[in-house]
Amino acid sequence: MRVLPRPCVPLLLVVTLVGCSSFRDTYPPRSAAEQVLLSTAADRAIEHLPGRWMRGKAFYVDDSRLEAYDKAYVVQRVREAVLEAGGRLVGDRQDAAVVLEVASGGLSIDTGGFLLGLPQITIPVPFGAQGVTLPELALFKIESRVGKAKLLFSAVDAATGERFAPVPVTYGRATRRFWWFFFVGPFESSDIPEAFR
C-alpha cells in the first residue's frame, strides 16, 4: 500500500476544504420558491370558498376581471373547487346556471427582515481605488417572505344577472422564514408543502 508523503497531507486537506466547482444555466426570471409561495397562498384563499350551494349546478368561471401573477393557476384552482363541491363546469356562459366571477385584491409577496449585529459595509479607499467590503456579522438575523392572497368572488344568476349566493372575500397566506444564530444558519421554518422546501 502506497502512503502519501507527509507534506502532501495538509495540502490535500486544504484543497478538500476550499475546492469547489460551479456551473451556470439560464434560469426563468421567477424562482420556484416565489411561484410556490404565491400558488400556496392562492390555494388557501380558495379553500375558504363556500361550496354547499354549488352542488348540481352548471357553472361558468369568468376570469375577465382577474389580474394577477399565475392567473392560469388561480383559475384552474377555482374550477377544481367548483368540481370538488359537486358543481358542473360549462365552457360557454350561455349554458351556465351560475356565473362565478373572480378578481384579485392582492396576490404577491411581502419581504422583511431583522438583524442584530453589523450589516455588510464597504469602506472607501482613497485615491479612487475600489472600496473594501466587510462581510455581515449576524448575532441574530431573520428574513421572511410571505405570500399573500385576497380573492373576490361574485356568484351571479346567468339568466337574470342578480346575485345568486353571497360569497365572502377570501384570504390566504404562505410563509418562509430563515434564521441565523451567532453566525450559524440559515435555519428554515415554513408552512409551504415540504416537497418545495
MDTraj code that builds the backbone (N, CA, C; nanometers):
import mdtraj as md
import numpy as np

residues = "MET ARG VAL LEU PRO ARG PRO CYS VAL PRO LEU LEU LEU VAL VAL THR LEU VAL GLY CYS SER SER PHE ARG ASP THR TYR PRO PRO ARG SER ALA ALA GLU GLN VAL LEU LEU SER THR ALA ALA ASP ARG ALA ILE GLU HIS LEU PRO GLY ARG TRP MET ARG GLY LYS ALA PHE TYR VAL ASP ASP SER ARG LEU GLU ALA TYR ASP LYS ALA TYR VAL VAL GLN ARG VAL ARG GLU ALA VAL LEU GLU ALA GLY GLY ARG LEU VAL GLY ASP ARG GLN ASP ALA ALA VAL VAL LEU GLU VAL ALA SER GLY GLY LEU SER ILE ASP THR GLY GLY PHE LEU LEU GLY LEU PRO GLN ILE THR ILE PRO VAL PRO PHE GLY ALA GLN GLY VAL THR LEU PRO GLU LEU ALA LEU PHE LYS ILE GLU SER ARG VAL GLY LYS ALA LYS LEU LEU PHE SER ALA VAL ASP ALA ALA THR GLY GLU ARG PHE ALA PRO VAL PRO VAL THR TYR GLY ARG ALA THR ARG ARG PHE TRP TRP PHE PHE PHE VAL GLY PRO PHE GLU SER SER ASP ILE PRO GLU ALA PHE ARG".split()
xyz = np.array([
    [0.0840, -0.1195, 0.0000],
    [0.0000, 0.0000, 0.0000],
    [0.0876, 0.1246, 0.0000],
    [0.0562, 0.2174, -0.0878],
    [0.1379, 0.3381, -0.1016],
    [0.0836, 0.4487, -0.0114],
    [0.1715, 0.5145, 0.0639],
    [0.1335, 0.6207, 0.1570],
    [0.1786, 0.7544, 0.1017],
    [0.0907, 0.8588, 0.1137],
    [0.1279, 0.9917, 0.0667],
    [0.2380, 1.0502, 0.1542],
    [0.3333, 1.1221, 0.0954],
    [0.4341, 1.1907, 0.1767],
    [0.3668, 1.2886, 0.2719],
    [0.4288, 1.3094, 0.3900],
    [0.3696, 1.3953, 0.4935],
    [0.3334, 1.5356, 0.4441],
    [0.4174, 1.6031, 0.3654],
    [0.3817, 1.7395, 0.3210],
    [0.2560, 1.7431, 0.2356],
    [0.2196, 1.6309, 0.1730],
    [0.1020, 1.6299, 0.0849],
    [-0.0293, 1.6263, 0.1628],
    [-0.0239, 1.5758, 0.2851],
    [-0.1480, 1.5593, 0.3614],
    [-0.2143, 1.6931, 0.3921],
    [-0.1403, 1.7934, 0.4504],
    [-0.2053, 1.9234, 0.4744],
    [-0.2543, 1.9890, 0.3462],
    [-0.1758, 1.9759, 0.2383],
    [-0.2164, 2.0363, 0.1111],
    [-0.3459, 1.9741, 0.0596],
    [-0.3576, 1.8425, 0.0704],
    [-0.4785, 1.7734, 0.0277],
    [-0.5984, 1.8159, 0.1110],
    [-0.5752, 1.8352, 0.2424],
    [-0.6836, 1.8787, 0.3310],
    [-0.7326, 2.0176, 0.2924],
    [-0.6396, 2.1098, 0.2637],
    [-0.6775, 2.2463, 0.2245],
    [-0.7557, 2.2444, 0.0941],
    [-0.7095, 2.1677, -0.0028],
    [-0.7794, 2.1590, -0.1313],
    [-0.9190, 2.1036, -0.1131],
    [-0.9331, 2.0049, -0.0245],
    [-1.0653, 1.9457, 0.0012],
    [-1.1606, 2.0464, 0.0629],
    [-1.1080, 2.1308, 0.1550],
    [-1.1946, 2.2246, 0.2257],
    [-1.2342, 2.3432, 0.1388],
    [-1.1418, 2.3932, 0.0564],
    [-1.1721, 2.5153, -0.0172],
    [-1.2077, 2.4914, -0.1625],
    [-1.1831, 2.3724, -0.2124],
    [-1.2124, 2.3464, -0.3522],
    [-1.3613, 2.3466, -0.3788],
    [-1.4015, 2.3980, -0.4910],
    [-1.5424, 2.3981, -0.5268],
    [-1.5547, 2.4053, -0.6781],
    [-1.6689, 2.3722, -0.7247],
    [-1.6968, 2.3845, -0.8670],
    [-1.8352, 2.4424, -0.8840],
    [-1.8592, 2.5033, -0.9958],
    [-1.9915, 2.5616, -1.0194],
    [-2.0196, 2.5594, -1.1690],
    [-2.1487, 2.5704, -1.2009],
    [-2.1886, 2.5820, -1.3397],
    [-2.3107, 2.6713, -1.3450],
    [-2.3361, 2.7253, -1.4593],
    [-2.4491, 2.8164, -1.4719],
    [-2.5302, 2.7811, -1.5942],
    [-2.6588, 2.7701, -1.5750],
    [-2.7534, 2.7567, -1.6844],
    [-2.8323, 2.8860, -1.6941],
    [-2.9165, 2.8960, -1.7944],
    [-3.0109, 3.0077, -1.7971],
    [-3.1294, 2.9703, -1.7098],
    [-3.1849, 3.0682, -1.6407],
    [-3.2938, 3.0436, -1.5472],
    [-3.4144, 3.1292, -1.5846],
    [-3.5373, 3.0839, -1.5498],
    [-3.6540, 3.1710, -1.5679],
    [-3.6417, 3.2933, -1.4781],
    [-3.7085, 3.4026, -1.5121],
    [-3.6966, 3.5243, -1.4313],
    [-3.7569, 3.5106, -1.2915],
    [-3.8495, 3.4164, -1.2717],
    [-3.9111, 3.3973, -1.1401],
    [-3.8661, 3.2636, -1.0820],
    [-3.8344, 3.2653, -0.9537],
    [-3.7862, 3.1430, -0.8895],
    [-3.9026, 3.0504, -0.8563],
    [-3.8703, 2.9218, -0.8387],
    [-3.9722, 2.8248, -0.7976],
    [-4.0267, 2.8607, -0.6597],
    [-3.9391, 2.9097, -0.5708],
    [-3.9834, 2.9462, -0.4356],
    [-4.0898, 3.0560, -0.4409],
    [-4.0687, 3.1562, -0.5268],
    [-4.1678, 3.2641, -0.5409],
    [-4.3011, 3.2091, -0.5910],
    [-4.2950, 3.1255, -0.6932],
    [-4.4186, 3.0729, -0.7512],
    [-4.4943, 2.9849, -0.6518],
    [-4.4213, 2.9065, -0.5741],
    [-4.4877, 2.8188, -0.4770],
    [-4.5489, 2.9004, -0.3626],
    [-4.4813, 3.0064, -0.3193],
    [-4.5408, 3.0929, -0.2161],
    [-4.6727, 3.1519, -0.2652],
    [-4.6731, 3.2012, -0.3894],
    [-4.7953, 3.2619, -0.4430],
    [-4.9051, 3.1587, -0.4630],
    [-4.8710, 3.0449, -0.5226],
    [-4.9744, 2.9451, -0.5507],
    [-5.0303, 2.8846, -0.4221],
    [-4.9451, 2.8686, -0.3198],
    [-4.9934, 2.8149, -0.1920],
    [-5.0857, 2.9150, -0.1235],
    [-5.0511, 3.0434, -0.1287],
    [-5.1404, 3.1458, -0.0724],
    [-5.2742, 3.1456, -0.1463],
    [-5.2704, 3.1311, -0.2794],
    [-5.3947, 3.1244, -0.3573],
    [-5.4760, 3.0000, -0.3201],
    [-5.4086, 2.8853, -0.3070],
    [-5.4778, 2.7624, -0.2650],
    [-5.5552, 2.7852, -0.1359],
    [-5.4903, 2.8493, -0.0398],
    [-5.5513, 2.8668, 0.0922],
    [-5.6658, 2.9673, 0.0894],
    [-5.6567, 3.0659, 0.0003],
    [-5.7702, 3.1580, -0.0154],
    [-5.8896, 3.0852, -0.0774],
    [-5.8630, 3.0025, -0.1781],
    [-5.9713, 2.9332, -0.2487],
    [-6.0346, 2.8261, -0.1606],
    [-5.9570, 2.7709, -0.0655],
    [-6.0135, 2.6731, 0.0277],
    [-6.1274, 2.7312, 0.1109],
    [-6.1302, 2.8635, 0.1256],
    [-6.2360, 2.9294, 0.2042],
    [-6.3592, 2.9624, 0.1201],
    [-6.3562, 2.9259, -0.0069],
    [-6.4727, 2.9478, -0.0928],
    [-6.5829, 2.8497, -0.0539],
    [-6.6968, 2.8987, -0.0018],
    [-6.8019, 2.8047, 0.0400],
    [-6.8611, 2.7320, -0.0798],
    [-6.8882, 2.6027, -0.0633],
    [-6.9296, 2.5238, -0.1783],
    [-7.0611, 2.4503, -0.1657],
    [-7.1302, 2.4629, -0.0516],
    [-7.2539, 2.3853, -0.0337],
    [-7.3593, 2.4175, -0.1393],
    [-7.3650, 2.5422, -0.1794],
    [-7.4674, 2.5860, -0.2750],
    [-7.4313, 2.5518, -0.4195],
    [-7.3114, 2.4968, -0.4432],
    [-7.2675, 2.4680, -0.5800],
    [-7.3173, 2.3340, -0.6332],
    [-7.3521, 2.2430, -0.5451],
    [-7.3828, 2.1062, -0.5863],
    [-7.4939, 2.1016, -0.6919],
    [-7.4646, 2.0302, -0.8008],
    [-7.5643, 2.0056, -0.9038],
    [-7.5889, 2.1193, -1.0001],
    [-7.5182, 2.2311, -0.9851],
    [-7.5442, 2.3469, -1.0720],
    [-7.4355, 2.3592, -1.1786],
    [-7.4715, 2.4188, -1.2906],
    [-7.3784, 2.4389, -1.4015],
    [-7.3113, 2.5748, -1.3864],
    [-7.1774, 2.5762, -1.3848],
    [-7.1004, 2.6974, -1.3599],
    [-7.0149, 2.7361, -1.4796],
    [-7.0122, 2.8676, -1.5015],
    [-6.9139, 2.9249, -1.5932],
    [-6.8233, 3.0138, -1.5082],
    [-6.6927, 2.9874, -1.5099],
    [-6.5967, 3.0679, -1.4330],
    [-6.5486, 3.1826, -1.5204],
    [-6.5807, 3.3046, -1.4787],
    [-6.5460, 3.4249, -1.5537],
    [-6.4211, 3.4874, -1.4914],
    [-6.3099, 3.4799, -1.5641],
    [-6.1842, 3.5349, -1.5124],
    [-6.1462, 3.6668, -1.5794],
    [-6.2410, 3.7315, -1.6455],
    [-6.2102, 3.8527, -1.7219],
    [-6.1689, 3.9696, -1.6322],
    [-6.2025, 3.9637, -1.5037],
    [-6.1647, 4.0705, -1.4105],
    [-6.0448, 4.0327, -1.3237],
    [-5.9880, 3.9178, -1.3503],
    [-5.8753, 3.8710, -1.2701],
    [-5.7434, 3.9160, -1.3321],
    [-5.6705, 3.9980, -1.2577],
    [-5.5370, 4.0400, -1.2991],
    [-5.4410, 4.0019, -1.1870],
    [-5.3542, 3.9057, -1.2138],
    [-5.2635, 3.8585, -1.1100],
    [-5.1550, 3.7733, -1.1722],
    [-5.0438, 3.7611, -1.0996],
    [-4.9445, 3.6605, -1.1363],
    [-5.0104, 3.5235, -1.1287],
    [-4.9654, 3.4336, -1.2130],
    [-5.0138, 3.2948, -1.2103],
    [-5.1653, 3.2859, -1.2267],
    [-5.2200, 3.3715, -1.3129],
    [-5.3644, 3.3749, -1.3348],
    [-5.4186, 3.2390, -1.3761],
    [-5.3499, 3.1719, -1.4662],
    [-5.3994, 3.0424, -1.5145],
    [-5.4119, 2.9422, -1.4013],
    [-5.3164, 2.9436, -1.3093],
    [-5.3228, 2.8507, -1.1952],
    [-5.4417, 2.8837, -1.1052],
    [-5.4602, 3.0116, -1.0766],
    [-5.5704, 3.0524, -0.9885],
    [-5.7047, 3.0105, -1.0491],
    [-5.7223, 3.0345, -1.1786],
    [-5.8476, 2.9991, -1.2450],
    [-5.8703, 2.8486, -1.2400],
    [-5.7656, 2.7725, -1.2676],
    [-5.7817, 2.6267, -1.2652],
    [-5.8121, 2.5770, -1.1251],
    [-5.7521, 2.6415, -1.0256],
    [-5.7800, 2.6014, -0.8864],
    [-5.9246, 2.6333, -0.8485],
    [-5.9785, 2.7438, -0.8989],
    [-6.1195, 2.7765, -0.8749],
    [-6.2091, 2.6736, -0.9431],
    [-6.1753, 2.6355, -1.0643],
    [-6.2525, 2.5337, -1.1360],
    [-6.2535, 2.4018, -1.0589],
    [-6.1365, 2.3654, -1.0049],
    [-6.1281, 2.2432, -0.9241],
    [-6.2167, 2.2535, -0.8001],
    [-6.2203, 2.3720, -0.7379],
    [-6.3035, 2.3909, -0.6191],
    [-6.4511, 2.3709, -0.6523],
    [-6.4930, 2.4197, -0.7684],
    [-6.6322, 2.4008, -0.8117],
    [-6.6620, 2.2523, -0.8277],
    [-6.5713, 2.1799, -0.8947],
    [-6.5928, 2.0363, -0.9150],
    [-6.5926, 1.9602, -0.7828],
    [-6.5013, 1.9961, -0.6929],
    [-6.4947, 1.9294, -0.5629],
    [-6.6223, 1.9506, -0.4821],
    [-6.6874, 2.0651, -0.5032],
    [-6.8117, 2.0951, -0.4303],
    [-6.9343, 2.0324, -0.4967],
    [-6.9157, 1.9618, -0.6077],
    [-7.0283, 1.8965, -0.6740],
    [-7.0906, 1.9765, -0.7849],
    [-7.0298, 2.0880, -0.8221],
    [-7.0803, 2.1668, -0.9345],
    [-7.0348, 2.1083, -1.0669],
    [-7.0877, 2.1626, -1.1743],
    [-7.0545, 2.1167, -1.3088],
    [-7.0061, 2.2364, -1.3889],
    [-6.8977, 2.2187, -1.4631],
    [-6.8395, 2.3280, -1.5411],
    [-6.8898, 2.3258, -1.6846],
    [-6.9169, 2.4439, -1.7377],
    [-6.9540, 2.4558, -1.8785],
    [-6.8581, 2.5544, -1.9443],
    [-6.8362, 2.5380, -2.0728],
    [-6.7408, 2.6219, -2.1438],
    [-6.7995, 2.7475, -2.2021],
    [-6.9327, 2.7615, -2.1987],
    [-6.9998, 2.8770, -2.2577],
    [-7.0912, 2.9404, -2.1539],
    [-7.0814, 3.0716, -2.1414],
    [-7.1635, 3.1445, -2.0442],
    [-7.3130, 3.1181, -2.0650],
    [-7.3539, 3.1006, -2.1901],
    [-7.4958, 3.0804, -2.2209],
    [-7.5497, 2.9477, -2.1649],
    [-7.4599, 2.8522, -2.1404],
    [-7.5046, 2.7216, -2.0912],
    [-7.5032, 2.7109, -1.9390],
    [-7.4649, 2.8186, -1.8723],
    [-7.4479, 2.8144, -1.7270],
    [-7.5747, 2.8552, -1.6537],
    [-7.5923, 2.7991, -1.5366],
    [-7.6951, 2.8471, -1.4441],
    [-7.6378, 2.9580, -1.3567],
    [-7.5078, 2.9449, -1.3232],
    [-7.4412, 3.0425, -1.2364],
    [-7.3092, 3.0826, -1.3006],
    [-7.2821, 3.2135, -1.3010],
    [-7.1519, 3.2646, -1.3430],
    [-7.0737, 3.2997, -1.2165],
    [-6.9567, 3.2388, -1.2022],
    [-6.8716, 3.2668, -1.0870],
    [-6.7586, 3.3576, -1.1331],
    [-6.7701, 3.4865, -1.0955],
    [-6.6680, 3.5841, -1.1328],
    [-6.5611, 3.5882, -1.0253],
    [-6.4358, 3.6015, -1.0674],
    [-6.3254, 3.6056, -0.9718],
    [-6.2338, 3.7229, -1.0042],
    [-6.1893, 3.7918, -0.8991],
    [-6.0953, 3.9029, -0.9127],
    [-5.9969, 3.8960, -0.7971],
    [-5.8815, 3.9574, -0.8160],
    [-5.7774, 3.9563, -0.7138],
    [-5.7642, 4.0933, -0.6495],
    [-5.7689, 4.0948, -0.5163],
    [-5.7399, 4.2174, -0.4419],
    [-5.5945, 4.2219, -0.3991],
    [-5.5218, 4.1162, -0.4273],
    [-5.3796, 4.1101, -0.3932],
    [-5.3303, 3.9677, -0.4074],
    [-5.2215, 3.9493, -0.4778],
    [-5.1562, 3.8195, -0.4872],
    [-5.0091, 3.8486, -0.5122],
    [-4.9345, 3.8586, -0.4012],
    [-4.7949, 3.8968, -0.4128],
    [-4.7195, 3.8519, -0.2887],
    [-4.5928, 3.8952, -0.2773],
    [-4.5061, 3.8532, -0.1685],
    [-4.4553, 3.9755, -0.0941],
    [-4.4660, 3.9726, 0.0385],
    [-4.4042, 4.0731, 0.1244],
    [-4.2751, 4.0146, 0.1813],
    [-4.1722, 4.0965, 0.1883],
    [-4.0465, 4.0529, 0.2469],
    [-4.0118, 4.1426, 0.3648],
    [-3.9381, 4.0890, 0.4588],
    [-3.8968, 4.1672, 0.5741],
    [-3.7758, 4.1027, 0.6395],
    [-3.7169, 4.1735, 0.7322],
    [-3.6008, 4.1181, 0.7984],
    [-3.5622, 4.1969, 0.9208],
    [-3.4789, 4.1340, 1.0032],
    [-3.4271, 4.1962, 1.1246],
    [-3.2849, 4.1465, 1.1445],
    [-3.1942, 4.2362, 1.1811],
    [-3.0549, 4.1998, 1.2021],
    [-3.0062, 4.2585, 1.3328],
    [-2.9513, 4.1726, 1.4189],
    [-2.8802, 4.2168, 1.5386],
    [-2.7334, 4.1846, 1.5141],
    [-2.6561, 4.2855, 1.4866],
    [-2.5166, 4.2661, 1.4500],
    [-2.4723, 4.3783, 1.3588],
    [-2.3745, 4.3504, 1.2747],
    [-2.3224, 4.4507, 1.1828],
    [-2.3595, 4.4145, 1.0405],
    [-2.4218, 4.5065, 0.9670],
    [-2.4526, 4.4775, 0.8261],
    [-2.3257, 4.4787, 0.7415],
    [-2.3367, 4.4250, 0.6228],
    [-2.2250, 4.4335, 0.5277],
    [-2.1998, 4.5793, 0.4933],
    [-2.0756, 4.6209, 0.5026],
    [-2.0425, 4.7611, 0.4723],
    [-1.9205, 4.7657, 0.3806],
    [-1.9137, 4.8724, 0.3016],
    [-1.7989, 4.8951, 0.2147],
    [-1.7230, 5.0165, 0.2656],
    [-1.5942, 4.9970, 0.2927],
    [-1.5090, 5.1053, 0.3424],
    [-1.4369, 5.1674, 0.2228],
    [-1.4568, 5.2977, 0.2020],
    [-1.3908, 5.3614, 0.0867],
    [-1.2392, 5.3652, 0.1059],
    [-1.1708, 5.3551, -0.0055],
    [-1.0249, 5.3618, -0.0066],
    [-0.9849, 5.4863, -0.0843],
    [-0.8877, 5.5634, -0.0329],
    [-0.8515, 5.6882, -0.1026],
    [-0.7901, 5.6646, -0.2402],
    [-0.7844, 5.7728, -0.3140],
    [-0.7237, 5.7768, -0.4479],
    [-0.8011, 5.6932, -0.5498],
    [-0.9328, 5.6827, -0.5316],
    [-1.0182, 5.6214, -0.6327],
    [-1.0114, 5.4709, -0.6415],
    [-0.9395, 5.4075, -0.5505],
    [-0.9341, 5.2606, -0.5534],
    [-1.0678, 5.2030, -0.5090],
    [-1.0912, 5.0789, -0.5471],
    [-1.2165, 5.0140, -0.5098],
    [-1.2201, 4.9931, -0.3595],
    [-1.3370, 5.0162, -0.2984],
    [-1.3502, 5.0020, -0.1548],
    [-1.3361, 4.8575, -0.1077],
    [-1.3157, 4.8437, 0.0220],
    [-1.3057, 4.7117, 0.0835],
    [-1.4403, 4.6778, 0.1466],
    [-1.4975, 4.5636, 0.1100],
    [-1.6279, 4.5234, 0.1625],
    [-1.6087, 4.4271, 0.2791],
    [-1.6641, 4.4653, 0.3935],
    [-1.6597, 4.3789, 0.5117],
    [-1.7891, 4.2974, 0.5177],
    [-1.7790, 4.1693, 0.5456],
    [-1.8993, 4.0852, 0.5451],
    [-1.9912, 4.1160, 0.6624],
    [-2.1156, 4.0758, 0.6461],
    [-2.2138, 4.0900, 0.7530],
    [-2.1765, 4.0004, 0.8704],
    [-2.1946, 4.0522, 0.9920],
    [-2.1729, 3.9741, 1.1145],
    [-2.3046, 3.9701, 1.1903],
    [-2.3730, 3.8568, 1.1862],
    [-2.5089, 3.8467, 1.2414],
    [-2.5082, 3.7650, 1.3705],
    [-2.5314, 3.8340, 1.4832],
    [-2.5543, 3.7613, 1.6081],
    [-2.6913, 3.6948, 1.6038],
    [-2.7878, 3.7680, 1.5505],
    [-2.9220, 3.7123, 1.5275],
    [-2.9790, 3.7816, 1.4055],
    [-3.0359, 3.7017, 1.3169],
    [-3.0912, 3.7582, 1.1935],
    [-3.2109, 3.6753, 1.1514],
    [-3.3117, 3.7429, 1.0985],
    [-3.4274, 3.6738, 1.0437],
    [-3.4675, 3.7414, 0.9141],
    [-3.4976, 3.6620, 0.8130],
    [-3.5532, 3.7117, 0.6869],
    [-3.6824, 3.6370, 0.6606],
    [-3.7847, 3.7074, 0.6191],
    [-3.9145, 3.6430, 0.5940],
    [-3.9655, 3.6788, 0.4563],
    [-4.0352, 3.5820, 0.3967],
    [-4.1045, 3.6010, 0.2694],
    [-4.2448, 3.5448, 0.2883],
    [-4.3443, 3.6308, 0.2725],
    [-4.4830, 3.5911, 0.2978],
    [-4.5658, 3.6135, 0.1719],
    [-4.6165, 3.5039, 0.1149],
    [-4.7091, 3.5140, 0.0034],
    [-4.8486, 3.5423, 0.0563],
    [-4.9161, 3.6401, -0.0025],
    [-5.0490, 3.6792, 0.0451],
    [-5.1470, 3.6841, -0.0711],
    [-5.2670, 3.6337, -0.0457],
    [-5.3710, 3.6330, -0.1493],
    [-5.5003, 3.6883, -0.0918],
    [-5.5675, 3.7715, -0.1704],
    [-5.7024, 3.8205, -0.1388],
    [-5.7847, 3.8056, -0.2662],
    [-5.8861, 3.7204, -0.2619],
    [-5.9667, 3.6922, -0.3805],
    [-6.1125, 3.7304, -0.3553],
    [-6.1713, 3.7936, -0.4556],
    [-6.3117, 3.8345, -0.4504],
    [-6.3904, 3.7504, -0.5500],
    [-6.4988, 3.6906, -0.5030],
    [-6.5863, 3.6095, -0.5885],
    [-6.7258, 3.6712, -0.5919],
    [-6.7875, 3.6653, -0.7088],
    [-6.9275, 3.7051, -0.7226],
    [-7.0012, 3.5922, -0.7930],
    [-7.1043, 3.5414, -0.7284],
    [-7.1871, 3.4364, -0.7887],
    [-7.3118, 3.5029, -0.8455],
    [-7.3261, 3.4983, -0.9781],
    [-7.4323, 3.5716, -1.0485],
    [-7.5231, 3.4734, -1.1211],
    [-7.6533, 3.4940, -1.1070],
    [-7.7501, 3.4142, -1.1821],
    [-7.7327, 3.4457, -1.3307],
    [-7.7020, 3.3428, -1.4093],
    [-7.6715, 3.3643, -1.5514],
    [-7.7908, 3.4180, -1.6283],
    [-7.9118, 3.3880, -1.5845],
    [-8.0313, 3.4304, -1.6578],
    [-8.0729, 3.5724, -1.6225],
    [-8.0621, 3.6087, -1.4954],
    [-8.1151, 3.7377, -1.4504],
    [-8.0065, 3.8416, -1.4218],
    [-7.8824, 3.7977, -1.4012],
    [-7.7759, 3.8906, -1.3637],
    [-7.7786, 3.9297, -1.2179],
    [-7.8689, 3.8714, -1.1404],
    [-7.8772, 3.9026, -0.9980],
    [-7.7825, 3.8137, -0.9184],
    [-7.7567, 3.8551, -0.7943],
    [-7.6708, 3.7739, -0.7087],
    [-7.7363, 3.6397, -0.6826],
    [-7.6619, 3.5341, -0.7053],
    [-7.7154, 3.4002, -0.6837],
    [-7.6940, 3.3548, -0.5406],
    [-7.5754, 3.3865, -0.4860],
    [-7.5445, 3.3488, -0.3482],
    [-7.4371, 3.4438, -0.2961],
    [-7.4421, 3.4778, -0.1666],
    [-7.3364, 3.5630, -0.1113],
    [-7.2074, 3.4825, -0.0955],
    [-7.0973, 3.5389, -0.1397],
    [-6.9673, 3.4730, -0.1272],
    [-6.8710, 3.5716, -0.0606],
    [-6.8081, 3.5329, 0.0493],
    [-6.7187, 3.6268, 0.1182],
    [-6.5871, 3.6461, 0.0437],
    [-6.5215, 3.7572, 0.0698],
    [-6.3838, 3.7747, 0.0256],
    [-6.2997, 3.6710, 0.0995],
    [-6.2080, 3.6064, 0.0290],
    [-6.1278, 3.5022, 0.0916],
    [-5.9808, 3.5431, 0.0952],
    [-5.9116, 3.4938, 0.1974],
    [-5.7717, 3.5301, 0.2187],
    [-5.6875, 3.4043, 0.2375],
    [-5.5621, 3.4124, 0.1960],
    [-5.4686, 3.3026, 0.2179],
    [-5.3278, 3.3566, 0.2280],
    [-5.2426, 3.2824, 0.2968],
    [-5.1026, 3.3234, 0.3089],
    [-5.0135, 3.2017, 0.3201],
    [-4.8895, 3.2172, 0.2806],
    [-4.7880, 3.1121, 0.2908],
    [-4.6571, 3.1794, 0.3294],
    [-4.5810, 3.1157, 0.4182],
    [-4.4659, 3.1819, 0.4791],
    [-4.3400, 3.0972, 0.4714],
    [-4.2284, 3.1634, 0.4452],
    [-4.0950, 3.1043, 0.4617],
    [-4.0115, 3.2015, 0.5432],
    [-3.9469, 3.1510, 0.6497],
    [-3.8586, 3.2344, 0.7312],
    [-3.7235, 3.1665, 0.7448],
    [-3.6186, 3.2475, 0.7467],
    [-3.4828, 3.1978, 0.7606],
    [-3.4192, 3.2663, 0.8806],
    [-3.3496, 3.1863, 0.9640],
    [-3.2915, 3.2346, 1.0882],
    [-3.1418, 3.2081, 1.0905],
    [-3.0693, 3.2999, 1.1532],
    [-2.9266, 3.2815, 1.1806],
    [-2.9029, 3.3125, 1.3288],
    [-2.8258, 3.2279, 1.3971],
    [-2.7910, 3.2498, 1.5371],
    [-2.6387, 3.2430, 1.5511],
    [-2.5776, 3.3518, 1.5997],
    [-2.4335, 3.3547, 1.6233],
    [-2.3557, 3.3012, 1.5023],
    [-2.3864, 3.3601, 1.3876],
    [-2.3145, 3.3348, 1.2625],
    [-2.3461, 3.1984, 1.2008],
    [-2.4361, 3.1233, 1.2586],
    [-2.4692, 2.9901, 1.2070],
    [-2.6081, 2.9946, 1.1445],
    [-2.6230, 2.9377, 1.0261],
    [-2.7514, 2.9333, 0.9588],
    [-2.7315, 2.9269, 0.8077],
    [-2.8376, 2.9376, 0.7319],
    [-2.9746, 2.9633, 0.7786],
    [-3.0488, 2.8375, 0.8222],
    [-3.1391, 2.8574, 0.9194],
    [-3.2367, 2.7563, 0.9567],
    [-3.3703, 2.8029, 0.9008],
    [-3.4489, 2.7114, 0.8484],
    [-3.5742, 2.7494, 0.7823],
    [-3.6956, 2.7022, 0.8605],
    [-3.7952, 2.7881, 0.8685],
    [-3.9285, 2.7477, 0.9147],
    [-4.0271, 2.7907, 0.8075],
    [-4.1178, 2.7015, 0.7718],
    [-4.2036, 2.7275, 0.6568],
    [-4.3327, 2.6492, 0.6694],
    [-4.4387, 2.7015, 0.6075],
    [-4.5637, 2.6263, 0.6018],
    [-4.6033, 2.5944, 0.4581],
    [-4.5068, 2.6047, 0.3649],
    [-4.5353, 2.5613, 0.2289],
    [-4.5180, 2.4091, 0.2205],
    [-4.5700, 2.3435, 0.1174],
    [-4.5554, 2.1971, 0.1069],
    [-4.4090, 2.1558, 0.1177],
    [-4.3848, 2.0509, 0.1936],
    [-4.2479, 2.0099, 0.2254],
    [-4.1667, 1.9765, 0.1010],
    [-4.2318, 1.9290, -0.0026],
    [-4.1590, 1.8923, -0.1240],
    [-4.0893, 2.0109, -0.1891],
    [-4.1293, 2.1343, -0.1562],
    [-4.0728, 2.2516, -0.2201],
    [-3.9782, 2.3279, -0.1287],
    [-3.9467, 2.2756, -0.0110],
    [-3.8573, 2.3485, 0.0795],
    [-3.7121, 2.3241, 0.0444],
])
top = md.Topology()
chain = top.add_chain()
for i, resn in enumerate(residues, 1):
    res = top.add_residue(resn, chain, resSeq=i)
    for name in ("N", "CA", "C"):
        top.add_atom(name, md.element.get_by_symbol(name[0]), res)
traj = md.Trajectory(xyz[None], top)
